[in-house]
Amino acid sequence: MNTICIECPMGCMLDIADKGDEIVVTGHSCRRGVIYGHQEYTAPRRVITTLVELEGGGVLPVRTSCAVDKPKIREVLRALKGVKIAPPDNVGEVIIKNICGTDADIISAARYHSKS
């Protein structure tokens, strides 16, 4: 498996191979590349960013507070579809706790500015 490491600005091209009893990562420039490659091969995770509707109109960018297992992404997005929230006061404010049992909270990713 080949992938680009996103753990630092180097963007190393990693080669990840399952050698039976171990996973071998090559192409990395730092230790973080080995950790990322192993994680990406065994259980890839992503931070989810999307928009939710605001009560009274408009949308607000939100994201997960931590990375979520890739197989859970669609479930999380389906759970957010149709959700309407009151405008939050601060960036990072928790909108939904532990979405879909992922241990990730949905948090505001921007400050809400009213039109008035």
Contacts in CASP RR format, 6 or more apart in sequence:
PFRMAT RR
TARGET T0000
AUTHOR 0000-0000-0000
METHOD contacts of the structure
MODEL  1
MNTICIECPMGCMLDIADKGDEIVVTGHSCRRGVIYGHQEYTAPRRVITT
LVELEGGGVLPVRTSCAVDKPKIREVLRALKGVKIAPPDNVGEVIIKNIC
GTDADIISAARYHSKS
1 15 0 8 1.000
1 16 0 8 1.000
1 17 0 8 1.000
1 40 0 8 1.000
1 41 0 8 1.000
2 13 0 8 1.000
2 14 0 8 1.000
2 15 0 8 1.000
2 16 0 8 1.000
3 13 0 8 1.000
3 14 0 8 1.000
3 16 0 8 1.000
3 37 0 8 1.000
3 40 0 8 1.000
4 11 0 8 1.000
4 12 0 8 1.000
4 13 0 8 1.000
4 14 0 8 1.000
5 11 0 8 1.000
5 12 0 8 1.000
5 13 0 8 1.000
5 14 0 8 1.000
5 28 0 8 1.000
5 32 0 8 1.000
5 33 0 8 1.000
5 36 0 8 1.000
5 37 0 8 1.000
6 36 0 8 1.000
7 30 0 8 1.000
7 32 0 8 1.000
7 33 0 8 1.000
7 35 0 8 1.000
7 36 0 8 1.000
8 29 0 8 1.000
8 30 0 8 1.000
8 32 0 8 1.000
8 33 0 8 1.000
10 29 0 8 1.000
10 30 0 8 1.000
12 27 0 8 1.000
12 28 0 8 1.000
12 29 0 8 1.000
12 33 0 8 1.000
13 27 0 8 1.000
14 25 0 8 1.000
14 26 0 8 1.000
14 27 0 8 1.000
14 28 0 8 1.000
14 33 0 8 1.000
14 36 0 8 1.000
14 37 0 8 1.000
14 40 0 8 1.000
15 25 0 8 1.000
15 26 0 8 1.000
15 27 0 8 1.000
16 23 0 8 1.000
16 24 0 8 1.000
16 25 0 8 1.000
16 37 0 8 1.000
16 38 0 8 1.000
16 40 0 8 1.000
16 41 0 8 1.000
17 23 0 8 1.000
17 24 0 8 1.000
17 26 0 8 1.000
18 24 0 8 1.000
18 41 0 8 1.000
23 37 0 8 1.000
23 38 0 8 1.000
23 41 0 8 1.000
23 42 0 8 1.000
25 33 0 8 1.000
25 34 0 8 1.000
25 37 0 8 1.000
25 38 0 8 1.000
25 41 0 8 1.000
28 34 0 8 1.000
28 37 0 8 1.000
39 45 0 8 1.000
43 69 0 8 1.000
44 69 0 8 1.000
44 70 0 8 1.000
45 67 0 8 1.000
45 68 0 8 1.000
45 69 0 8 1.000
45 70 0 8 1.000
46 67 0 8 1.000
46 68 0 8 1.000
46 70 0 8 1.000
46 73 0 8 1.000
47 63 0 8 1.000
47 64 0 8 1.000
47 66 0 8 1.000
47 67 0 8 1.000
47 68 0 8 1.000
48 63 0 8 1.000
48 64 0 8 1.000
48 68 0 8 1.000
48 73 0 8 1.000
48 76 0 8 1.000
48 77 0 8 1.000
48 104 0 8 1.000
49 61 0 8 1.000
49 62 0 8 1.000
49 63 0 8 1.000
49 64 0 8 1.000
49 109 0 8 1.000
50 61 0 8 1.000
50 62 0 8 1.000
50 63 0 8 1.000
50 77 0 8 1.000
50 80 0 8 1.000
51 59 0 8 1.000
51 60 0 8 1.000
51 61 0 8 1.000
51 62 0 8 1.000
52 59 0 8 1.000
52 60 0 8 1.000
52 62 0 8 1.000
52 80 0 8 1.000
52 82 0 8 1.000
52 83 0 8 1.000
52 84 0 8 1.000
52 85 0 8 1.000
52 95 0 8 1.000
52 106 0 8 1.000
53 59 0 8 1.000
53 82 0 8 1.000
53 83 0 8 1.000
53 84 0 8 1.000
53 85 0 8 1.000
54 60 0 8 1.000
54 84 0 8 1.000
54 85 0 8 1.000
54 86 0 8 1.000
54 87 0 8 1.000
54 112 0 8 1.000
55 84 0 8 1.000
55 85 0 8 1.000
55 86 0 8 1.000
55 87 0 8 1.000
56 84 0 8 1.000
60 85 0 8 1.000
60 87 0 8 1.000
60 88 0 8 1.000
60 108 0 8 1.000
60 109 0 8 1.000
60 110 0 8 1.000
60 112 0 8 1.000
61 108 0 8 1.000
61 109 0 8 1.000
61 110 0 8 1.000
62 80 0 8 1.000
62 95 0 8 1.000
62 106 0 8 1.000
62 107 0 8 1.000
62 108 0 8 1.000
62 109 0 8 1.000
63 106 0 8 1.000
63 107 0 8 1.000
63 109 0 8 1.000
64 76 0 8 1.000
64 99 0 8 1.000
64 102 0 8 1.000
64 104 0 8 1.000
64 105 0 8 1.000
64 106 0 8 1.000
64 107 0 8 1.000
65 94 0 8 1.000
65 104 0 8 1.000
65 105 0 8 1.000
65 106 0 8 1.000
65 107 0 8 1.000
66 103 0 8 1.000
66 104 0 8 1.000
67 104 0 8 1.000
68 76 0 8 1.000
68 102 0 8 1.000
68 104 0 8 1.000
69 102 0 8 1.000
72 100 0 8 1.000
72 102 0 8 1.000
75 100 0 8 1.000
76 99 0 8 1.000
76 100 0 8 1.000
76 102 0 8 1.000
76 104 0 8 1.000
79 96 0 8 1.000
79 99 0 8 1.000
79 100 0 8 1.000
80 96 0 8 1.000
80 99 0 8 1.000
80 106 0 8 1.000
83 96 0 8 1.000
85 95 0 8 1.000
87 112 0 8 1.000
87 114 0 8 1.000
88 95 0 8 1.000
88 108 0 8 1.000
88 112 0 8 1.000
89 112 0 8 1.000
90 108 0 8 1.000
90 111 0 8 1.000
91 108 0 8 1.000
91 109 0 8 1.000
91 110 0 8 1.000
91 111 0 8 1.000
92 107 0 8 1.000
92 108 0 8 1.000
92 109 0 8 1.000
93 107 0 8 1.000
93 108 0 8 1.000
94 105 0 8 1.000
94 106 0 8 1.000
94 107 0 8 1.000
95 105 0 8 1.000
95 106 0 8 1.000
95 107 0 8 1.000
95 108 0 8 1.000
96 105 0 8 1.000
96 106 0 8 1.000
97 105 0 8 1.000
98 104 0 8 1.000
98 105 0 8 1.000
99 105 0 8 1.000
99 106 0 8 1.000
END
